[in-house]
Amino acid sequence: MAKDYDVVILGGGTGGYVAAIRASQLGLKTAIVEKNKLGGTCLHAGCIPTKALLRSAEVYVQSKKALDFGVEVNDVKVNFEQVQKRKSNVVEQLYKGVQHLMKKGKIDVYDGFGRIMGPSIFSPMPGTISVEMNDGTENEMLVPKNVIVATGSRPRHLDGLKVDGEKVFTSDEFLTIEKLPKSVIIIGGGVIGVEWASMLVDFDVDVTILELGDRLLPTEDEAISAEMLKSLKKRGVNVHLNVKLDPSAINVQDNVSLQLNDKEISAEALLLSVGRIANTKNIGLENTEIEVENGFISVNDNFQTKESHIYAIGDVIGGMQLAHVASHEGILAVEHIASGNSNPLHYANIARGVYSNPEVASVGLTEQQAKDNGYNVVSTTFPFKAIGKAIVYGETEGFVKVIADENTNDLVGVHLIGPHATDLISEAALGLFLNASPWELGQMVHLHPSLSEIIGEAALAIEGKAIHF
C-alpha cells in the first residue's frame, strides 16, 4: 500500500535529516529514506570520527609537551584501541541524538535504498519513491508531493589502483583500522589529505604527501598554503608537490611503493585523498528530466531540479561539499517547498575549516580571487605570537590575514591559520554577512585575554592601527 507524504528525503545525512527536522517544524508530513545509518558520511565516516581522532592526537602531543607547563608526565604513549573506542563512543552518542530528533519530530524513517520512479499508477508525475527495505520485506511505495535528493558523496578512487582496505585505503576504510601503520603515503594534499597527515604525524607515523598541484590546500589563500607546508615539514611530514603520478605503476605487496623522480618511496599503507564523487547512480534520475552536469545534479537558486517538485542539496549538487552547507541548503529547500519563497544562499559568506594542527579557517575571497574579481585589494596579516592568550596556551604558530577593498573599505575575506581557528572564524563570517568594514571589526571591544583579540588587531592593522604589533 502506497503512503502519502508532503516531503520524502532521499538520504539521512546531515543535509537530509536537518531538512526533515525543518519540514516537521513547518507542519509537513515527512519521511527519510536511508540505506545505512542516519547521520550519513559526516557522522559516521567524516566530520565527527575524524575530529575525534584528531582530538586524541592533539591530547597526545600536548601530553608530550606537559613538562613545558611544569607538569611531569611519564611514559606517554598512544593506546590506539582506546582511541578508536572513544571515537566510536562519540559517534554513537550523536547517532542516538539524531534518532531521538526523528522521533521528536514524528519523522518516518525507512531503512532501505530509495529510487525515484517515473510516472506510474501511483502518480502521473515522476517522484514516487520505491524503497528496497534492508530487512528484505516487500518494497515500500512512498508518494510525496515533493522530493529532496540528499544522497551525498563517496571517496573518489584512482583508475588502476584497487582499494583493498589492507594496504590501500580511502578515508572510509582508514577510519576503522585497528593498528596504526608505521608509515603512510597520502595521495592528495587538499583538506582531507592535510587533516590525515597532521593527525598521523602527531601519532608518530612517518607521513609522505604526494600532491599533483603546486601547493597544499589549493582552495585556500596562498599565504595559508605556504604556512601549512612550513608547519607540516617542521613536524616531519615529507611533502612532494607537482607530482606526476601513474596509479598503475604503484606496487602493492608487503609495502606500497612507487618511483618518484628516480627515487623509490615506500610505506606500509597508502591513503587516497583525491576528492569525492556524488552519489547519483541507481537512484532513478533516468526516470526524470533531472539534469546531471559533471557528475552533479543541476539545481536553481531554490535547489529545484528540472523537475520543479524534486529538489537536491548537499554534496550531490557539488559546490561547497561541507556538512553545514548541506544543512542550510536543506533548510532553504524546505522553506521554499512550504511557502514558495526562500532567501538565496550567499556561499561567499560561509566559513570553511581544516581541522589540522594548526587549524585553518577562512571566509570570503582569497587575495587572488579578490584581484580576479576586480577588487582594489589591500591586505594585512597579524601573528598569533603577538596575542597574550596564545602565548599562555603555548600555541603561537600562525596568523590572521584580512583582505579588504581599498575603494569601499568593505571586508572581502578573512583567513586564519593557528590555534582554534575554526572557532574564531565565526566572528569574521558574521562581519562579512553584515557587510562590515575592517574598521567595524576593529572597533568591537574584544575580551582580554582571548584568542579572539587577533581578529580585532588584524582588522585594525589594515589601516596601520594595530596596537600590539
Residue pairs with C-beta under 8 A, 6 or more apart in sequence:
1 141
2 122
2 128
2 141
2 142
2 143
3 31
3 108
3 140
3 141
3 142
3 143
4 29
4 143
4 144
5 29
5 30
5 31
5 108
5 142
5 143
5 144
5 145
6 23
6 28
6 29
6 30
6 144
6 145
6 146
6 337
7 19
7 20
7 23
7 28
7 29
7 30
7 31
7 144
7 145
7 146
7 147
7 148
7 334
7 337
8 30
8 31
8 32
8 33
8 114
8 129
8 142
8 144
8 146
8 147
8 148
9 16
9 17
9 19
9 20
9 23
9 30
9 31
9 32
9 33
9 147
9 148
9 150
9 330
10 16
10 33
10 114
10 116
10 129
10 147
10 148
10 149
10 150
10 151
10 283
11 32
11 33
11 34
11 40
11 149
11 150
11 151
11 152
11 279
11 314
11 316
12 20
12 32
12 33
12 34
12 37
12 38
12 39
12 40
12 109
12 150
13 39
13 40
13 41
13 42
13 43
13 150
13 152
13 314
13 323
13 326
14 39
14 40
14 42
14 43
14 47
14 314
14 323
14 324
14 326
14 327
15 40
15 150
15 152
15 313
15 314
15 315
15 323
15 326
15 327
15 329
15 330
16 32
16 34
16 40
16 148
16 150
16 313
16 314
16 330
17 32
17 38
17 39
17 40
17 98
17 101
17 102
18 326
18 327
18 330
18 331
19 148
19 150
19 313
19 327
19 330
19 331
19 333
19 334
20 30
20 31
20 32
20 102
20 105
20 107
21 101
21 105
21 107
22 330
22 331
22 334
22 335
23 30
23 107
23 334
23 337
23 338
24 30
24 105
24 106
24 107
25 105
26 334
26 335
26 338
27 338
28 334
28 337
28 338
30 105
30 107
30 108
31 107
31 108
31 109
31 110
31 142
31 144
32 38
32 102
32 107
32 108
32 109
32 110
33 110
33 112
33 113
33 114
33 129
33 131
33 142
34 40
34 109
34 110
34 111
34 112
35 111
35 112
35 113
35 114
35 134
36 44
37 43
37 44
37 95
38 95
38 98
38 99
38 102
38 109
39 48
39 91
39 94
39 95
39 98
40 152
41 47
41 152
41 153
41 154
41 315
42 48
42 323
43 91
43 94
43 95
43 98
44 91
44 95
45 171
45 172
45 175
46 171
46 323
47 323
48 90
48 91
48 94
49 87
49 90
49 91
49 175
50 171
50 175
50 195
50 196
50 199
50 355
51 355
52 86
52 87
52 90
52 91
53 83
53 87
53 175
53 199
54 195
54 198
54 199
54 355
54 356
54 357
56 78
56 83
56 86
56 87
57 198
57 199
57 200
57 202
57 203
57 357
58 202
58 357
60 76
60 78
60 202
60 203
61 202
61 357
63 73
63 76
64 73
64 76
65 394
66 72
66 73
66 76
67 73
68 394
69 394
78 180
78 203
78 204
80 178
80 179
80 180
80 203
81 178
84 176
84 178
87 175
102 109
110 131
110 133
110 140
110 142
111 133
111 134
111 135
112 131
112 132
112 133
112 134
112 140
113 131
113 132
113 134
113 282
114 129
114 130
114 131
114 132
114 142
114 283
115 129
115 130
115 132
115 282
115 283
115 284
116 126
116 127
116 128
116 129
116 147
116 149
116 283
116 284
116 285
116 287
116 288
116 310
117 126
117 127
117 128
117 129
117 130
117 284
117 287
118 126
118 284
118 287
118 288
119 125
119 126
120 128
122 128
122 141
122 143
123 143
125 307
125 309
126 287
126 288
126 289
126 307
126 310
127 143
127 144
127 146
127 147
127 288
127 307
127 309
127 310
128 141
128 142
128 143
128 144
129 141
129 142
129 143
129 144
129 147
130 139
130 140
130 141
130 284
131 139
131 140
131 141
131 142
132 139
133 139
133 140
145 309
146 309
146 310
146 311
146 337
147 309
147 310
147 311
148 303
148 310
148 311
148 312
148 313
148 330
148 333
148 334
149 283
149 297
149 305
149 310
149 311
149 312
149 313
149 316
150 312
150 313
150 314
150 316
150 326
150 330
151 278
151 279
151 280
151 283
151 314
151 316
152 278
152 279
152 314
152 315
152 316
152 326
153 276
153 277
153 278
153 279
153 315
153 316
153 321
154 172
154 276
154 277
154 279
155 170
155 171
155 172
155 272
155 273
155 275
155 276
155 277
156 272
156 274
156 275
156 276
156 277
157 163
157 170
157 272
158 187
158 247
158 272
158 274
159 247
159 248
160 246
160 247
160 248
161 168
161 247
161 248
161 250
161 272
162 168
162 252
163 169
163 170
163 173
163 272
164 252
165 173
167 252
167 255
167 256
167 268
167 269
167 270
168 252
168 256
168 269
168 270
168 272
169 177
169 269
169 270
169 271
169 272
170 271
170 272
170 273
171 192
171 196
171 271
171 273
174 196
174 269
174 271
180 200
180 203
180 204
180 205
181 205
181 267
181 268
181 269
182 205
182 206
182 268
183 205
183 206
183 207
183 208
183 266
183 267
183 268
183 269
184 200
184 205
184 206
184 207
184 208
184 267
184 268
184 269
184 270
184 271
185 208
185 210
185 256
185 258
185 265
185 266
185 267
185 269
185 270
185 271
186 193
186 196
186 197
186 207
186 208
186 209
186 210
186 270
186 271
186 273
187 193
187 210
187 245
187 270
187 271
187 272
187 273
187 274
188 209
188 210
188 211
188 212
188 272
188 273
188 274
188 275
189 197
189 209
189 210
189 211
189 213
189 215
189 216
189 217
189 218
189 239
189 241
189 273
190 216
190 217
190 218
190 219
190 273
190 275
191 217
191 219
191 354
192 273
193 209
193 211
193 271
193 273
194 209
194 216
194 217
194 228
194 232
194 354
194 356
195 354
195 355
195 356
196 271
196 273
197 207
197 209
197 232
197 237
197 356
198 232
198 235
198 237
198 356
198 357
199 356
199 357
200 207
201 207
201 232
201 235
201 236
201 237
202 235
202 357
206 236
206 238
206 267
207 236
207 237
207 238
208 237
208 238
208 239
208 240
208 265
208 267
209 216
209 232
209 237
209 238
209 239
209 240
210 240
210 243
210 245
210 260
211 239
211 240
211 241
211 242
211 243
212 242
212 243
212 244
212 245
213 241
213 242
214 241
214 242
215 222
215 225
215 226
215 229
215 241
216 225
216 228
216 229
216 232
216 239
216 241
217 224
217 225
217 228
217 354
217 360
218 225
220 228
220 354
220 360
220 362
220 366
220 415
221 362
221 366
221 367
221 368
221 401
221 403
221 413
221 415
222 366
222 367
222 368
223 367
223 381
223 399
223 401
223 415
224 360
224 362
224 401
224 415
224 417
227 398
227 399
227 417
228 354
228 356
228 358
228 360
228 417
229 239
231 357
231 358
231 397
231 398
231 417
232 239
233 239
240 260
243 260
245 258
249 258
249 259
250 256
250 257
250 258
250 270
251 257
251 258
252 270
255 266
255 267
255 268
256 266
256 267
256 268
256 269
256 270
257 264
257 265
257 266
257 267
258 264
258 265
258 266
259 265
276 315
276 321
277 295
278 295
278 296
278 297
278 315
278 316
278 317
278 318
279 315
279 316
280 292
280 295
280 296
280 297
280 316
285 292
285 297
288 305
288 306
288 307
288 310
289 305
289 306
289 307
290 297
290 298
290 305
290 306
290 307
290 310
290 312
291 297
291 298
291 305
291 306
292 298
294 318
295 318
296 316
296 317
296 318
297 305
297 312
297 316
297 317
298 305
298 306
298 317
299 305
299 311
299 312
299 313
299 317
301 344
301 345
302 311
302 332
302 333
302 336
302 342
303 311
303 312
303 313
303 317
303 329
303 332
303 333
303 336
304 310
304 311
304 336
305 311
305 312
311 333
311 336
311 337
313 326
313 329
313 330
313 333
314 321
314 325
314 326
314 329
314 330
315 321
315 326
317 329
319 325
319 347
320 347
320 350
320 352
322 350
322 352
324 350
325 347
325 350
328 345
328 350
329 345
332 342
332 343
332 345
333 342
335 341
335 342
336 342
346 433
348 363
348 364
348 365
348 432
349 363
349 364
349 429
349 432
349 433
350 363
350 429
351 361
351 362
351 363
351 425
351 426
351 428
351 429
352 361
352 362
352 363
353 359
353 360
353 361
353 362
353 421
353 422
353 425
354 360
354 361
354 422
355 422
358 395
358 397
358 398
358 417
358 418
358 419
358 421
359 416
359 417
359 418
359 419
359 420
359 421
359 422
360 415
360 416
360 417
360 421
360 422
361 415
361 416
361 421
361 422
361 424
361 425
362 413
362 414
362 415
362 416
362 425
363 413
363 414
363 425
363 428
363 429
363 432
364 403
364 411
364 412
364 413
364 414
364 428
364 432
365 373
365 375
365 403
365 412
365 413
366 403
366 413
366 415
367 377
367 379
367 401
367 403
367 413
369 413
370 377
370 403
370 405
370 412
370 413
371 377
375 405
375 407
375 412
376 405
376 406
376 407
377 403
377 404
377 405
377 406
377 412
378 403
378 404
378 405
378 406
378 462
379 401
379 402
379 403
379 404
379 462
380 401
380 402
380 458
380 461
380 462
381 399
381 400
381 401
381 402
381 458
381 461
382 399
382 400
382 402
382 454
382 457
382 458
382 461
382 466
382 469
383 396
383 398
383 399
383 469
384 390
384 395
384 396
384 397
384 398
384 399
384 400
384 418
384 419
384 451
384 454
385 391
385 396
385 397
386 454
386 457
386 468
386 469
387 396
387 449
387 451
387 453
387 454
387 457
387 468
388 448
388 449
388 453
389 449
389 450
389 451
389 453
390 396
390 418
390 419
390 451
390 454
392 449
393 419
393 451
395 418
395 419
396 418
397 417
397 418
397 419
398 416
398 417
398 418
398 419
398 421
399 416
399 417
399 418
399 458
400 414
400 415
400 416
400 418
400 454
400 455
400 457
400 458
401 413
401 414
401 415
401 416
401 458
402 411
402 413
402 414
402 438
402 441
402 458
402 459
402 461
402 462
403 411
403 412
403 413
403 414
403 415
404 410
404 411
404 412
404 437
404 438
404 462
405 412
409 437
409 438
409 439
410 435
410 437
411 428
411 431
411 432
411 435
411 436
411 437
411 438
411 441
413 432
414 425
414 428
414 429
414 431
414 432
414 455
414 458
416 424
416 425
416 428
416 454
418 454
419 451
420 451
424 451
424 452
424 454
424 455
427 441
427 452
427 455
428 441
428 455
430 436
431 440
431 441
438 459
438 460
438 462
438 463
439 459
439 460
439 462
439 463
440 459
441 455
441 456
441 459
442 456
442 457
442 459
442 460
442 462
442 465
444 456
446 452
446 453
446 455
446 456
447 453
457 466
457 467
457 468
457 469
458 466
460 466
460 467
461 469
